Amino acid sequence: MLNLNPEFDAGTEIKCSRAGCIELAEFQIVWRNPKVHAEDRRKIWLACPEHRQYLVDYLAVRSFYLETLPLPNQLL
């Protein structure tokens, strides 16, 4: 599910997408804006355990939320 930039360095720590958070991400929050994105388009925010629900709620209120997935083990 997670599409990383091909230039991604496997040693890089993957941080939470919540503004100001420096914690490591453990989850993928999958979303799309149906007014802007085609139905097959899926965007991803990364979330630490503390901010997972905050990000899900933020997207759900806007009807953008699709699902939450764990990060693949090789990225943790």
C-alpha positions as CSV (number, residue, x, y, z in Angstrom):
1,M,0.0,0.0,0.0
2,L,2.7,2.5,1.0
3,N,4.3,4.1,-2.0
4,L,7.6,5.5,-1.0
5,N,9.7,7.9,-3.0
6,P,12.2,5.8,-5.0
7,E,15.0,7.9,-3.4
8,F,13.8,6.9,0.1
9,D,16.7,5.7,2.2
10,A,15.8,2.5,4.0
11,G,17.6,3.8,7.1
12,T,15.4,6.9,7.3
13,E,13.0,6.9,10.2
14,I,9.4,7.3,9.2
15,K,7.7,10.0,11.2
16,C,4.1,10.7,12.1
17,S,2.2,13.1,9.7
18,R,0.7,15.1,12.6
19,A,2.1,18.7,12.5
20,G,5.0,19.0,15.0
21,C,5.1,15.3,15.9
22,I,8.5,13.6,15.8
23,E,7.4,10.2,16.8
24,L,7.9,7.1,14.6
25,A,4.9,6.2,12.6
26,E,3.3,2.7,13.0
27,F,0.1,3.1,10.9
28,Q,-1.0,4.2,7.4
29,I,-4.1,6.4,7.4
30,V,-5.6,5.9,3.9
31,W,-7.8,8.7,2.5
32,R,-9.0,10.6,-0.5
33,N,-11.0,13.7,-1.2
34,P,-13.9,12.4,-3.4
35,K,-14.4,15.9,-4.8
36,V,-10.8,16.1,-6.1
37,H,-9.5,12.6,-6.4
38,A,-10.6,9.7,-8.7
39,E,-12.2,6.8,-6.9
40,D,-9.1,4.7,-7.4
41,R,-6.8,7.4,-5.9
42,R,-5.6,6.7,-2.3
43,K,-3.5,9.1,-0.3
44,I,-1.6,8.1,2.8
45,W,-0.7,9.9,6.1
46,L,1.5,8.2,8.5
47,A,0.5,8.1,12.2
48,C,2.1,7.2,15.5
49,P,-0.1,5.5,18.1
50,E,-0.8,8.8,19.9
51,H,-2.1,10.6,16.9
52,R,-3.7,7.8,15.0
53,Q,-7.2,8.6,16.2
54,Y,-6.8,12.3,15.8
55,L,-5.9,11.9,12.1
56,V,-8.7,9.4,11.5
57,D,-11.2,11.7,13.1
58,Y,-10.0,14.7,11.2
59,L,-10.4,12.9,7.9
60,A,-13.7,11.2,8.9
61,V,-15.4,14.5,9.6
62,R,-14.7,15.5,6.1
63,S,-15.7,12.1,4.6
64,F,-12.1,11.5,3.4
65,Y,-11.2,8.6,5.6
66,L,-10.9,5.1,3.9
67,E,-9.0,2.8,6.3
68,T,-6.1,2.4,8.7
69,L,-3.4,-0.1,8.0
70,P,-0.2,-1.1,9.9
71,L,3.1,-0.1,8.4
72,P,4.8,-3.0,6.7
73,N,7.3,-4.7,9.1
74,Q,10.3,-3.9,6.9
75,L,9.6,-0.1,7.5
76,L,9.3,-0.3,11.3
